[in-house]
């Protein structure tokens, strides 16, 4: 049974920049279908925006590959937006996706 997660963007950034780090090992678990990634449309847009930043220097082909894999292998959710104040509002889309699947003991992986 696959572990259910929501990838925070920094996991993907680290995995694509450092192929020998722990985030890359986590990404490989996803490719091996040992991890099931839940995502929303807003999360995909966040991934695209951040991963495409020129200062990160990530190859656009790698970005396309991971986005396409998440869409193909992952599970799309349409979360209800939470309304309480969060310490970091940028994390709301990840929290909401995780909350949508909380009945499945979803975990949020972060660095």
C-alpha positions as CSV (number, residue, x, y, z in Angstrom):
1,X,0.0,0.0,0.0
2,X,1.4,3.4,-1.0
3,X,2.0,6.2,1.5
4,X,-0.3,9.1,0.7
5,X,1.4,12.5,0.6
6,X,1.2,16.1,-0.6
7,X,4.6,17.3,-1.8
8,X,5.6,20.7,-0.6
9,X,7.2,22.6,-3.5
10,X,10.6,22.7,-1.7
11,X,10.8,18.9,-1.8
12,X,10.6,19.0,-5.6
13,X,13.1,21.9,-5.8
14,X,15.6,20.0,-3.7
15,X,15.0,16.8,-5.6
16,X,15.6,18.4,-8.9
17,X,18.6,20.4,-7.9
18,X,20.4,17.7,-5.8
19,X,20.0,14.2,-7.2
20,X,21.8,12.6,-4.2
21,X,19.7,14.1,-1.4
22,X,16.8,12.7,0.6
23,X,14.2,14.7,-1.3
24,X,15.4,12.9,-4.5
25,X,15.0,9.6,-2.7
26,X,11.4,10.6,-1.8
27,X,10.8,11.5,-5.5
28,X,12.1,8.1,-6.6
29,X,9.7,6.5,-4.2
30,X,6.9,8.4,-6.0
31,X,8.2,7.2,-9.4
32,X,8.3,3.6,-8.0
33,X,4.7,4.1,-6.9
34,X,5.5,3.6,-3.2
35,X,4.2,7.1,-2.6
36,X,0.8,8.3,-3.9
37,X,0.9,12.1,-4.4
38,X,-2.3,14.1,-3.9
39,X,-2.4,17.4,-5.7
40,X,-4.8,20.2,-6.7
41,X,-4.8,22.5,-9.7
42,X,-3.4,25.3,-7.5
43,X,-0.6,23.1,-6.3
44,X,0.4,22.2,-9.9
45,X,0.4,26.0,-10.7
46,X,2.6,26.6,-7.7
47,X,5.0,23.8,-8.8
48,X,5.3,25.3,-12.3
49,X,5.8,28.9,-11.0
50,X,8.5,28.0,-8.5
51,X,10.3,25.3,-10.5
52,X,10.5,27.6,-13.5
53,X,12.3,30.4,-11.7
54,X,15.5,31.2,-13.6
55,X,17.6,31.6,-10.5
56,X,17.0,27.9,-9.7
57,X,18.4,26.8,-13.1
58,X,16.2,23.7,-13.3
59,X,16.0,22.2,-16.8
60,X,12.5,22.8,-18.3
61,X,12.4,19.2,-19.5
62,X,12.8,18.0,-15.9
63,X,10.1,20.3,-14.8
64,X,7.7,19.0,-17.5
65,X,8.6,15.4,-16.6
66,X,7.8,15.7,-12.9
67,X,4.6,17.8,-13.5
68,X,3.4,15.2,-16.1
69,X,4.2,12.3,-13.7
70,X,2.3,13.9,-10.9
71,X,-0.7,14.4,-13.1
72,X,-0.5,10.9,-14.5
73,X,0.4,8.9,-11.3
74,X,-0.9,11.2,-8.6
75,X,-4.5,11.8,-7.5
76,X,-6.2,15.1,-8.2
77,X,-8.3,16.5,-5.4
78,X,-10.6,19.5,-5.3
79,X,-10.2,20.8,-1.8
80,X,-12.5,23.2,0.1
81,X,-10.5,26.3,1.0
82,X,-9.9,26.6,4.7
83,X,-10.7,29.9,6.3
84,X,-8.6,30.1,9.5
85,X,-5.4,32.2,9.8
86,X,-2.3,30.3,8.9
87,X,1.3,31.2,9.9
88,X,2.3,31.0,6.3
89,X,-0.6,31.6,3.8
90,X,1.5,30.1,1.0
91,X,1.1,26.7,2.7
92,X,-2.7,26.9,2.5
93,X,-3.1,25.1,-0.8
94,X,-1.0,22.2,0.6
95,X,-2.9,22.1,3.9
96,X,-6.2,22.1,2.1
97,X,-5.2,19.2,-0.2
98,X,-4.0,17.2,2.8
99,X,-7.1,18.0,4.7
100,X,-9.3,16.9,1.8
101,X,-7.7,13.4,2.1
102,X,-7.2,13.4,5.9
103,X,-9.5,10.4,6.3
104,X,-6.8,8.5,4.4
105,X,-4.1,9.4,6.9
106,X,-2.5,11.8,4.4
107,X,0.9,13.1,5.4
108,X,2.5,16.3,4.2
109,X,6.1,15.8,3.3
110,X,8.4,18.7,3.8
111,X,12.2,19.1,4.0
